[in-house]
Amino acid sequence: MTAIKVAVLVGSLRRDSFNRKLAKAVEKLAPEELSFEHIRIDNLPLYNQDFDGDYPPVCQQLKAQIKAANALLFVTPEYNRSIPGVLKNAIDIASRPYGSSAFANKPGAVIGISVGGTGTAMAQQHLRNILAYLDVPLMGQPEVFVKFSDGLIDDEGNVGVDSTKKFLQGFVDRYVEWVKRHVHA
């Protein structure tokens, strides 16, 4: 069976990103039939509509990586009650020019982790609004708003708290079902 390719977009550029750790944890909990590609977004120029006629090579590469994927996983921190600018910029680049979105019809999910008590609830809602417009069928449940604490997830994605690991495994199992339903439809 051919692996299901999942494009992972982590909205944090920080070296010790909690969200990158969360993405790695999800990857570790997933079955081998899913292959994850972490998409680089830190090297992109700011989106400019002038690109629409002649996209820079790095922007063409972003679009090609997303188009080659079967599914999407967005892992976002929350900055000032919304998504980080770098993530919005990557989405703008990969979805333009109008009518040529790399995201269209690819099943996806949105998750996030933060030190705040509400996790990344507001950022995820904003991201869901954006992705709905881009015709990304998003998994609704379970929602993953994780509050970070020391020892929760290490740099390799190992989850150190059993209840969190069980919760994330439930998310992963549901995500796999969601992706298969859409990829094999």
Disulfide bonds with the S-S distance in Angstrom:
none
